[in-house]
Amino acid sequence: MPSTPFETVILTTAFYGVLLISLLMLSVLYQWVMVDSLRVRLGEMANQVASEVTGLYAMCQKPRNNVDLFKPISLPASISEQGYAIEFKQIRGVWHVVAYLESNRAINASSPLWSEPGSEVFVETGAGSFQVGSYTVNYTGVLHSGRRNAVVWARRIDGSITVGVGWVEKNGGG
């Protein structure tokens, strides 16, 4: 027995409704996977920066005289075509390297550095610059993605060690 036009409309509407709900569920699942993937990438960058900073800090502890060190770090220009930023934050008494998307700060990852390092260690969160040979190290509280020649740096001055992130420029000459 053939269906009535009313039954055809009801069944077609139900079919399209189920199809739409399935597509929406797949879209939500895709978003969760993408956010998780972005957090993993941000976590890798935060771990890399934290590792390099603690390495330079350890190198500054050895000599007794003043020393300025910097190390270039290789960071991607963007993550899934989205800009990100890296900065140092103190969270409940522990310094962390925090990497987050600039378009959505809720998508972030962090890597701990150390807790209350004492009076001889400072984490630089301001802006400025200093000379190291024929290079100028510019530092800032927030390192934005796409910055060329990104570096981590450490300075030992009169027994106090300061660490931070920034970028380096080669001055004229050789």
Solvent accessible surface area in square Angstrom, and as a share of the most:
residue,aa,sasa,rsa
1,M,228,1.02
2,P,122,0.76
3,S,69,0.44
4,T,68,0.40
5,P,112,0.70
6,F,150,0.62
7,E,84,0.37
8,T,69,0.40
9,V,95,0.54
10,I,89,0.45
11,L,119,0.59
12,T,60,0.35
13,T,88,0.51
14,A,54,0.42
15,F,127,0.53
16,Y,127,0.48
17,G,28,0.27
18,V,98,0.57
19,L,84,0.42
20,L,106,0.53
21,I,104,0.53
22,S,48,0.31
23,L,102,0.51
24,L,104,0.52
25,M,131,0.59
26,L,111,0.55
27,S,56,0.36
28,V,76,0.44
29,L,95,0.47
30,Y,127,0.48
31,Q,97,0.43
32,W,171,0.60
33,V,88,0.51
34,M,55,0.25
35,V,39,0.22
36,D,89,0.46
37,S,53,0.34
38,L,7,0.03
39,R,100,0.36
40,V,87,0.50
41,R,97,0.35
42,L,0,0.00
43,G,16,0.15
44,E,99,0.44
45,M,10,0.04
46,A,0,0.00
47,N,84,0.43
48,Q,61,0.27
49,V,0,0.00
50,A,6,0.05
51,S,70,0.45
52,E,39,0.18
53,V,0,0.00
54,T,48,0.28
55,G,33,0.32
56,L,9,0.05
57,Y,37,0.14
58,A,47,0.36
59,M,109,0.48
60,C,0,0.00
61,Q,94,0.42
62,K,168,0.71
63,P,43,0.27
64,R,226,0.83
65,N,104,0.53
66,N,89,0.46
67,V,37,0.22
68,D,43,0.23
69,L,40,0.20
70,F,48,0.20
71,K,88,0.37
72,P,90,0.57
73,I,14,0.07
74,S,95,0.62
75,L,40,0.20
76,P,44,0.27
77,A,76,0.59
78,S,45,0.29
79,I,1,0.00
80,S,60,0.39
81,E,165,0.74
82,Q,61,0.27
83,G,30,0.29
84,Y,3,0.01
85,A,0,0.00
86,I,1,0.01
87,E,21,0.09
88,F,9,0.04
89,K,79,0.34
90,Q,84,0.37
91,I,61,0.31
92,R,225,0.82
93,G,26,0.25
94,V,43,0.25
95,W,41,0.14
96,H,28,0.13
97,V,1,0.00
98,V,12,0.07
99,A,0,0.00
100,Y,7,0.03
101,L,1,0.00
102,E,77,0.35
103,S,93,0.60
104,N,68,0.35
105,R,145,0.53
106,A,70,0.54
107,I,15,0.08
108,N,61,0.31
109,A,18,0.14
110,S,54,0.35
111,S,10,0.07
112,P,85,0.54
113,L,20,0.10
114,W,41,0.14
115,S,70,0.45
116,E,116,0.52
117,P,33,0.21
118,G,45,0.43
119,S,93,0.60
120,E,84,0.38
121,V,5,0.03
122,F,106,0.44
123,V,17,0.10
124,E,49,0.22
125,T,71,0.41
126,G,33,0.31
127,A,84,0.65
128,G,32,0.30
129,S,63,0.41
130,F,15,0.06
131,Q,96,0.43
132,V,33,0.19
133,G,73,0.70
134,S,40,0.26
135,Y,76,0.29
136,T,22,0.13
137,V,0,0.00
138,N,23,0.12
139,Y,36,0.14
140,T,31,0.18
141,G,15,0.14
142,V,39,0.22
143,L,5,0.02
144,H,99,0.44
145,S,27,0.18
146,G,49,0.48
147,R,115,0.42
148,R,191,0.70
149,N,88,0.45
150,A,7,0.05
151,V,0,0.00
152,V,0,0.00
153,W,3,0.01
154,A,0,0.00
155,R,57,0.21
156,R,39,0.14
157,I,76,0.39
158,D,125,0.65
159,G,32,0.31
160,S,36,0.23
161,I,3,0.02
162,T,29,0.17
163,V,0,0.00
164,G,0,0.00
165,V,1,0.01
166,G,0,0.00
167,W,45,0.16
168,V,15,0.08
169,E,90,0.40
170,K,105,0.44
171,N,51,0.26
172,G,75,0.72
173,G,74,0.71
174,G,101,0.97
